[in-house]
Amino acid sequence: MTSFTSTSDKMKSVKSAWDKAPAGPKKEAALTHYQAAEKALAAKRDADCIKSLDAATKALA
């Protein structure tokens, strides 16, 4: 499995969790991290993308 595939899968997973989350400060914080992950992915910085996705997941918890 390539890092691109796992990063892409993680993006989908976090987006799905975000879509299901109730509105509120946790969802807003997660969105900020998710948007940072999108920018990192576009810049091909997988490590930064994963860090942002982890932060988004933590924000939703």
PDB file of N, CA, C and O in Angstrom:
ATOM      1  N   MET A   1       0.848  -1.178   0.000  1.00  0.00           N
ATOM      2  CA  MET A   1       0.000   0.000   0.000  1.00  0.00           C
ATOM      3  C   MET A   1       0.892   1.240   0.000  1.00  0.00           C
ATOM      4  O   MET A   1       1.829   1.341   0.792  1.00  0.00           O
ATOM      5  N   THR A   2       0.595   2.167  -0.883  1.00  0.00           N
ATOM      6  CA  THR A   2       1.390   3.378  -0.963  1.00  0.00           C
ATOM      7  C   THR A   2       0.888   4.401   0.036  1.00  0.00           C
ATOM      8  O   THR A   2      -0.242   4.309   0.515  1.00  0.00           O
ATOM      9  N   SER A   3       1.722   5.367   0.348  1.00  0.00           N
ATOM     10  CA  SER A   3       1.314   6.401   1.297  1.00  0.00           C
ATOM     11  C   SER A   3       0.167   7.223   0.727  1.00  0.00           C
ATOM     12  O   SER A   3      -0.682   7.704   1.478  1.00  0.00           O
ATOM     13  N   PHE A   4       0.133   7.390  -0.592  1.00  0.00           N
ATOM     14  CA  PHE A   4      -0.964   8.150  -1.197  1.00  0.00           C
ATOM     15  C   PHE A   4      -2.300   7.479  -0.916  1.00  0.00           C
ATOM     16  O   PHE A   4      -3.271   8.142  -0.548  1.00  0.00           O
ATOM     17  N   THR A   5      -2.347   6.158  -1.089  1.00  0.00           N
ATOM     18  CA  THR A   5      -3.588   5.436  -0.861  1.00  0.00           C
ATOM     19  C   THR A   5      -4.032   5.566   0.592  1.00  0.00           C
ATOM     20  O   THR A   5      -5.203   5.832   0.861  1.00  0.00           O
ATOM     21  N   SER A   6      -3.113   5.383   1.521  1.00  0.00           N
ATOM     22  CA  SER A   6      -3.493   5.467   2.925  1.00  0.00           C
ATOM     23  C   SER A   6      -3.886   6.894   3.300  1.00  0.00           C
ATOM     24  O   SER A   6      -4.799   7.087   4.103  1.00  0.00           O
ATOM     25  N   THR A   7      -3.222   7.879   2.741  1.00  0.00           N
ATOM     26  CA  THR A   7      -3.581   9.267   3.017  1.00  0.00           C
ATOM     27  C   THR A   7      -4.954   9.571   2.453  1.00  0.00           C
ATOM     28  O   THR A   7      -5.779  10.200   3.116  1.00  0.00           O
ATOM     29  N   SER A   8      -5.200   9.129   1.236  1.00  0.00           N
ATOM     30  CA  SER A   8      -6.499   9.341   0.601  1.00  0.00           C
ATOM     31  C   SER A   8      -7.613   8.649   1.386  1.00  0.00           C
ATOM     32  O   SER A   8      -8.683   9.222   1.594  1.00  0.00           O
ATOM     33  N   ASP A   9      -7.355   7.417   1.819  1.00  0.00           N
ATOM     34  CA  ASP A   9      -8.344   6.675   2.609  1.00  0.00           C
ATOM     35  C   ASP A   9      -8.616   7.388   3.934  1.00  0.00           C
ATOM     36  O   ASP A   9      -9.759   7.466   4.386  1.00  0.00           O
ATOM     37  N   LYS A  10      -7.570   7.895   4.538  1.00  0.00           N
ATOM     38  CA  LYS A  10      -7.722   8.586   5.824  1.00  0.00           C
ATOM     39  C   LYS A  10      -8.525   9.874   5.629  1.00  0.00           C
ATOM     40  O   LYS A  10      -9.349  10.225   6.473  1.00  0.00           O
ATOM     41  N   MET A  11      -8.290  10.573   4.528  1.00  0.00           N
ATOM     42  CA  MET A  11      -9.064  11.782   4.227  1.00  0.00           C
ATOM     43  C   MET A  11     -10.552  11.440   4.153  1.00  0.00           C
ATOM     44  O   MET A  11     -11.385  12.136   4.733  1.00  0.00           O
ATOM     45  N   LYS A  12     -10.877  10.368   3.439  1.00  0.00           N
ATOM     46  CA  LYS A  12     -12.284   9.954   3.297  1.00  0.00           C
ATOM     47  C   LYS A  12     -12.884   9.572   4.640  1.00  0.00           C
ATOM     48  O   LYS A  12     -14.029   9.911   4.936  1.00  0.00           O
ATOM     49  N   SER A  13     -12.111   8.872   5.444  1.00  0.00           N
ATOM     50  CA  SER A  13     -12.584   8.429   6.752  1.00  0.00           C
ATOM     51  C   SER A  13     -12.870   9.617   7.672  1.00  0.00           C
ATOM     52  O   SER A  13     -13.910   9.662   8.330  1.00  0.00           O
ATOM     53  N   VAL A  14     -11.951  10.567   7.714  1.00  0.00           N
ATOM     54  CA  VAL A  14     -12.132  11.740   8.572  1.00  0.00           C
ATOM     55  C   VAL A  14     -13.299  12.590   8.063  1.00  0.00           C
ATOM     56  O   VAL A  14     -14.083  13.109   8.858  1.00  0.00           O
ATOM     57  N   LYS A  15     -13.414  12.731   6.748  1.00  0.00           N
ATOM     58  CA  LYS A  15     -14.523  13.506   6.167  1.00  0.00           C
ATOM     59  C   LYS A  15     -15.849  12.864   6.525  1.00  0.00           C
ATOM     60  O   LYS A  15     -16.809  13.563   6.853  1.00  0.00           O
ATOM     61  N   SER A  16     -15.915  11.555   6.467  1.00  0.00           N
ATOM     62  CA  SER A  16     -17.130  10.831   6.820  1.00  0.00           C
ATOM     63  C   SER A  16     -17.492  11.062   8.284  1.00  0.00           C
ATOM     64  O   SER A  16     -18.653  11.312   8.608  1.00  0.00           O
ATOM     65  N   ALA A  17     -16.498  10.979   9.167  1.00  0.00           N
ATOM     66  CA  ALA A  17     -16.733  11.213  10.593  1.00  0.00           C
ATOM     67  C   ALA A  17     -17.186  12.647  10.830  1.00  0.00           C
ATOM     68  O   ALA A  17     -18.060  12.902  11.659  1.00  0.00           O
ATOM     69  N   TRP A  18     -16.587  13.578  10.097  1.00  0.00           N
ATOM     70  CA  TRP A  18     -16.951  14.980  10.248  1.00  0.00           C
ATOM     71  C   TRP A  18     -18.393  15.206   9.798  1.00  0.00           C
ATOM     72  O   TRP A  18     -19.150  15.924  10.452  1.00  0.00           O
ATOM     73  N   ASP A  19     -18.770  14.586   8.671  1.00  0.00           N
ATOM     74  CA  ASP A  19     -20.130  14.735   8.155  1.00  0.00           C
ATOM     75  C   ASP A  19     -21.170  14.258   9.165  1.00  0.00           C
ATOM     76  O   ASP A  19     -22.257  14.829   9.251  1.00  0.00           O
ATOM     77  N   LYS A  20     -20.849  13.223   9.922  1.00  0.00           N
ATOM     78  CA  LYS A  20     -21.782  12.640  10.884  1.00  0.00           C
ATOM     79  C   LYS A  20     -21.796  13.362  12.234  1.00  0.00           C
ATOM     80  O   LYS A  20     -22.710  13.169  13.036  1.00  0.00           O
ATOM     81  N   ALA A  21     -20.787  14.189  12.478  1.00  0.00           N
ATOM     82  CA  ALA A  21     -20.673  14.858  13.781  1.00  0.00           C
ATOM     83  C   ALA A  21     -21.742  15.936  13.938  1.00  0.00           C
ATOM     84  O   ALA A  21     -22.123  16.588  12.967  1.00  0.00           O
ATOM     85  N   PRO A  22     -22.219  16.115  15.162  1.00  0.00           N
ATOM     86  CA  PRO A  22     -23.189  17.194  15.400  1.00  0.00           C
ATOM     87  C   PRO A  22     -22.501  18.558  15.306  1.00  0.00           C
ATOM     88  O   PRO A  22     -21.303  18.682  15.560  1.00  0.00           O
ATOM     89  N   ALA A  23     -23.270  19.563  14.943  1.00  0.00           N
ATOM     90  CA  ALA A  23     -22.724  20.914  14.853  1.00  0.00           C
ATOM     91  C   ALA A  23     -22.235  21.364  16.224  1.00  0.00           C
ATOM     92  O   ALA A  23     -22.783  20.967  17.252  1.00  0.00           O
ATOM     93  N   GLY A  24     -21.216  22.181  16.226  1.00  0.00           N
ATOM     94  CA  GLY A  24     -20.698  22.687  17.491  1.00  0.00           C
ATOM     95  C   GLY A  24     -19.219  22.978  17.400  1.00  0.00           C
ATOM     96  O   GLY A  24     -18.620  22.864  16.331  1.00  0.00           O
ATOM     97  N   PRO A  25     -18.622  23.358  18.534  1.00  0.00           N
ATOM     98  CA  PRO A  25     -17.201  23.754  18.527  1.00  0.00           C
ATOM     99  C   PRO A  25     -16.251  22.633  18.125  1.00  0.00           C
ATOM    100  O   PRO A  25     -15.216  22.900  17.515  1.00  0.00           O
ATOM    101  N   LYS A  26     -16.578  21.385  18.453  1.00  0.00           N
ATOM    102  CA  LYS A  26     -15.700  20.274  18.066  1.00  0.00           C
ATOM    103  C   LYS A  26     -15.680  20.133  16.543  1.00  0.00           C
ATOM    104  O   LYS A  26     -14.627  19.923  15.942  1.00  0.00           O
ATOM    105  N   LYS A  27     -16.858  20.253  15.931  1.00  0.00           N
ATOM    106  CA  LYS A  27     -16.936  20.124  14.472  1.00  0.00           C
ATOM    107  C   LYS A  27     -16.209  21.283  13.800  1.00  0.00           C
ATOM    108  O   LYS A  27     -15.534  21.087  12.789  1.00  0.00           O
ATOM    109  N   GLU A  28     -16.339  22.482  14.348  1.00  0.00           N
ATOM    110  CA  GLU A  28     -15.646  23.649  13.787  1.00  0.00           C
ATOM    111  C   GLU A  28     -14.129  23.469  13.867  1.00  0.00           C
ATOM    112  O   GLU A  28     -13.414  23.766  12.910  1.00  0.00           O
ATOM    113  N   ALA A  29     -13.643  22.982  15.012  1.00  0.00           N
ATOM    114  CA  ALA A  29     -12.197  22.759  15.178  1.00  0.00           C
ATOM    115  C   ALA A  29     -11.714  21.691  14.198  1.00  0.00           C
ATOM    116  O   ALA A  29     -10.656  21.832  13.584  1.00  0.00           O
ATOM    117  N   ALA A  30     -12.495  20.630  14.059  1.00  0.00           N
ATOM    118  CA  ALA A  30     -12.122  19.548  13.146  1.00  0.00           C
ATOM    119  C   ALA A  30     -12.067  20.050  11.705  1.00  0.00           C
ATOM    120  O   ALA A  30     -11.193  19.642  10.940  1.00  0.00           O
ATOM    121  N   LEU A  31     -12.992  20.931  11.333  1.00  0.00           N
ATOM    122  CA  LEU A  31     -13.005  21.478   9.974  1.00  0.00           C
ATOM    123  C   LEU A  31     -11.719  22.247   9.688  1.00  0.00           C
ATOM    124  O   LEU A  31     -11.158  22.138   8.597  1.00  0.00           O
ATOM    125  N   THR A  32     -11.259  23.012  10.648  1.00  0.00           N
ATOM    126  CA  THR A  32     -10.011  23.763  10.480  1.00  0.00           C
ATOM    127  C   THR A  32      -8.849  22.808  10.196  1.00  0.00           C
ATOM    128  O   THR A  32      -8.039  23.050   9.300  1.00  0.00           O
ATOM    129  N   HIS A  33      -8.779  21.734  10.962  1.00  0.00           N
ATOM    130  CA  HIS A  33      -7.714  20.746  10.754  1.00  0.00           C
ATOM    131  C   HIS A  33      -7.879  20.030   9.415  1.00  0.00           C
ATOM    132  O   HIS A  33      -6.893  19.767   8.726  1.00  0.00           O
ATOM    133  N   TYR A  34      -9.118  19.716   9.045  1.00  0.00           N
ATOM    134  CA  TYR A  34      -9.370  19.024   7.777  1.00  0.00           C
ATOM    135  C   TYR A  34      -8.940  19.901   6.598  1.00  0.00           C
ATOM    136  O   TYR A  34      -8.339  19.415   5.640  1.00  0.00           O
ATOM    137  N   GLN A  35      -9.253  21.193   6.677  1.00  0.00           N
ATOM    138  CA  GLN A  35      -8.853  22.107   5.599  1.00  0.00           C
ATOM    139  C   GLN A  35      -7.332  22.207   5.501  1.00  0.00           C
ATOM    140  O   GLN A  35      -6.782  22.303   4.404  1.00  0.00           O
ATOM    141  N   ALA A  36      -6.662  22.183   6.640  1.00  0.00           N
ATOM    142  CA  ALA A  36      -5.195  22.184   6.640  1.00  0.00           C
ATOM    143  C   ALA A  36      -4.677  20.900   5.988  1.00  0.00           C
ATOM    144  O   ALA A  36      -3.682  20.921   5.263  1.00  0.00           O
ATOM    145  N   ALA A  37      -5.352  19.796   6.251  1.00  0.00           N
ATOM    146  CA  ALA A  37      -4.962  18.516   5.644  1.00  0.00           C
ATOM    147  C   ALA A  37      -5.127  18.562   4.130  1.00  0.00           C
ATOM    148  O   ALA A  37      -4.282  18.048   3.398  1.00  0.00           O
ATOM    149  N   GLU A  38      -6.211  19.176   3.656  1.00  0.00           N
ATOM    150  CA  GLU A  38      -6.430  19.301   2.212  1.00  0.00           C
ATOM    151  C   GLU A  38      -5.298  20.098   1.561  1.00  0.00           C
ATOM    152  O   GLU A  38      -4.808  19.735   0.492  1.00  0.00           O
ATOM    153  N   LYS A  39      -4.892  21.176   2.208  1.00  0.00           N
ATOM    154  CA  LYS A  39      -3.798  21.991   1.671  1.00  0.00           C
ATOM    155  C   LYS A  39      -2.490  21.204   1.654  1.00  0.00           C
ATOM    156  O   LYS A  39      -1.732  21.268   0.686  1.00  0.00           O
ATOM    157  N   ALA A  40      -2.232  20.468   2.723  1.00  0.00           N
ATOM    158  CA  ALA A  40      -1.006  19.670   2.790  1.00  0.00           C
ATOM    159  C   ALA A  40      -1.009  18.586   1.714  1.00  0.00           C
ATOM    160  O   ALA A  40       0.019  18.322   1.091  1.00  0.00           O
ATOM    161  N   LEU A  41      -2.162  17.961   1.500  1.00  0.00           N
ATOM    162  CA  LEU A  41      -2.273  16.924   0.475  1.00  0.00           C
ATOM    163  C   LEU A  41      -2.015  17.522  -0.911  1.00  0.00           C
ATOM    164  O   LEU A  41      -1.313  16.925  -1.727  1.00  0.00           O
ATOM    165  N   ALA A  42      -2.575  18.680  -1.167  1.00  0.00           N
ATOM    166  CA  ALA A  42      -2.384  19.342  -2.459  1.00  0.00           C
ATOM    167  C   ALA A  42      -0.914  19.686  -2.689  1.00  0.00           C
ATOM    168  O   ALA A  42      -0.435  19.686  -3.823  1.00  0.00           O
ATOM    169  N   ALA A  43      -0.209  19.977  -1.600  1.00  0.00           N
ATOM    170  CA  ALA A  43       1.215  20.312  -1.695  1.00  0.00           C
ATOM    171  C   ALA A  43       2.090  19.064  -1.628  1.00  0.00           C
ATOM    172  O   ALA A  43       3.317  19.154  -1.594  1.00  0.00           O
ATOM    173  N   LYS A  44       1.444  17.899  -1.611  1.00  0.00           N
ATOM    174  CA  LYS A  44       2.138  16.603  -1.558  1.00  0.00           C
ATOM    175  C   LYS A  44       2.991  16.456  -0.294  1.00  0.00           C
ATOM    176  O   LYS A  44       4.071  15.865  -0.327  1.00  0.00           O
ATOM    177  N   ARG A  45       2.497  16.995   0.805  1.00  0.00           N
ATOM    178  CA  ARG A  45       3.163  16.852   2.104  1.00  0.00           C
ATOM    179  C   ARG A  45       2.339  15.870   2.940  1.00  0.00           C
ATOM    180  O   ARG A  45       1.552  16.264   3.801  1.00  0.00           O
ATOM    181  N   ASP A  46       2.543  14.594   2.663  1.00  0.00           N
ATOM    182  CA  ASP A  46       1.743  13.549   3.310  1.00  0.00           C
ATOM    183  C   ASP A  46       1.861  13.558   4.830  1.00  0.00           C
ATOM    184  O   ASP A  46       0.860  13.390   5.527  1.00  0.00           O
ATOM    185  N   ALA A  47       3.052  13.749   5.345  1.00  0.00           N
ATOM    186  CA  ALA A  47       3.237  13.730   6.800  1.00  0.00           C
ATOM    187  C   ALA A  47       2.420  14.834   7.460  1.00  0.00           C
ATOM    188  O   ALA A  47       1.778  14.604   8.485  1.00  0.00           O
ATOM    189  N   ASP A  48       2.440  16.024   6.881  1.00  0.00           N
ATOM    190  CA  ASP A  48       1.654  17.137   7.422  1.00  0.00           C
ATOM    191  C   ASP A  48       0.158  16.847   7.299  1.00  0.00           C
ATOM    192  O   ASP A  48      -0.629  17.185   8.183  1.00  0.00           O
ATOM    193  N   CYS A  49      -0.214  16.224   6.200  1.00  0.00           N
ATOM    194  CA  CYS A  49      -1.611  15.871   5.984  1.00  0.00           C
ATOM    195  C   CYS A  49      -2.089  14.900   7.068  1.00  0.00           C
ATOM    196  O   CYS A  49      -3.152  15.095   7.658  1.00  0.00           O
ATOM    197  N   ILE A  50      -1.309  13.869   7.322  1.00  0.00           N
ATOM    198  CA  ILE A  50      -1.665  12.878   8.350  1.00  0.00           C
ATOM    199  C   ILE A  50      -1.769  13.544   9.723  1.00  0.00           C
ATOM    200  O   ILE A  50      -2.695  13.255  10.480  1.00  0.00           O
ATOM    201  N   LYS A  51      -0.832  14.428  10.048  1.00  0.00           N
ATOM    202  CA  LYS A  51      -0.876  15.133  11.336  1.00  0.00           C
ATOM    203  C   LYS A  51      -2.166  15.934  11.463  1.00  0.00           C
ATOM    204  O   LYS A  51      -2.800  15.928  12.519  1.00  0.00           O
ATOM    205  N   SER A  52      -2.556  16.619  10.400  1.00  0.00           N
ATOM    206  CA  SER A  52      -3.775  17.417  10.437  1.00  0.00           C
ATOM    207  C   SER A  52      -5.008  16.527  10.563  1.00  0.00           C
ATOM    208  O   SER A  52      -5.951  16.861  11.281  1.00  0.00           O
ATOM    209  N   LEU A  53      -4.995  15.408   9.872  1.00  0.00           N
ATOM    210  CA  LEU A  53      -6.126  14.480   9.969  1.00  0.00           C
ATOM    211  C   LEU A  53      -6.225  13.878  11.375  1.00  0.00           C
ATOM    212  O   LEU A  53      -7.323  13.698  11.901  1.00  0.00           O
ATOM    213  N   ASP A  54      -5.089  13.574  11.971  1.00  0.00           N
ATOM    214  CA  ASP A  54      -5.094  13.072  13.348  1.00  0.00           C
ATOM    215  C   ASP A  54      -5.656  14.122  14.290  1.00  0.00           C
ATOM    216  O   ASP A  54      -6.415  13.801  15.204  1.00  0.00           O
ATOM    217  N   ALA A  55      -5.282  15.379  14.068  1.00  0.00           N
ATOM    218  CA  ALA A  55      -5.784  16.465  14.914  1.00  0.00           C
ATOM    219  C   ALA A  55      -7.290  16.634  14.724  1.00  0.00           C
ATOM    220  O   ALA A  55      -8.011  16.900  15.685  1.00  0.00           O
ATOM    221  N   ALA A  56      -7.767  16.481  13.489  1.00  0.00           N
ATOM    222  CA  ALA A  56      -9.201  16.575  13.221  1.00  0.00           C
ATOM    223  C   ALA A  56      -9.962  15.456  13.931  1.00  0.00           C
ATOM    224  O   ALA A  56     -11.020  15.679  14.519  1.00  0.00           O
ATOM    225  N   THR A  57      -9.401  14.254  13.864  1.00  0.00           N
ATOM    226  CA  THR A  57     -10.024  13.112  14.530  1.00  0.00           C
ATOM    227  C   THR A  57     -10.089  13.355  16.029  1.00  0.00           C
ATOM    228  O   THR A  57     -11.110  13.082  16.660  1.00  0.00           O
ATOM    229  N   LYS A  58      -9.010  13.864  16.602  1.00  0.00           N
ATOM    230  CA  LYS A  58      -8.956  14.150  18.032  1.00  0.00           C
ATOM    231  C   LYS A  58      -9.970  15.239  18.404  1.00  0.00           C
ATOM    232  O   LYS A  58     -10.603  15.170  19.458  1.00  0.00           O
ATOM    233  N   ALA A  59     -10.117  16.229  17.545  1.00  0.00           N
ATOM    234  CA  ALA A  59     -11.054  17.325  17.808  1.00  0.00           C
ATOM    235  C   ALA A  59     -12.499  16.820  17.855  1.00  0.00           C
ATOM    236  O   ALA A  59     -13.323  17.339  18.608  1.00  0.00           O
ATOM    237  N   LEU A  60     -12.789  15.816  17.052  1.00  0.00           N
ATOM    238  CA  LEU A  60     -14.150  15.258  17.022  1.00  0.00           C
ATOM    239  C   LEU A  60     -14.444  14.338  18.205  1.00  0.00           C
ATOM    240  O   LEU A  60     -15.606  14.071  18.508  1.00  0.00           O
ATOM    241  N   ALA A  61     -13.415  13.861  18.863  1.00  0.00           N
ATOM    242  CA  ALA A  61     -13.602  12.889  19.952  1.00  0.00           C
ATOM    243  C   ALA A  61     -14.285  13.499  21.154  1.00  0.00           C
ATOM    244  O   ALA A  61     -14.513  12.812  22.149  1.00  0.00           O
TER     245      ALA A  61
END
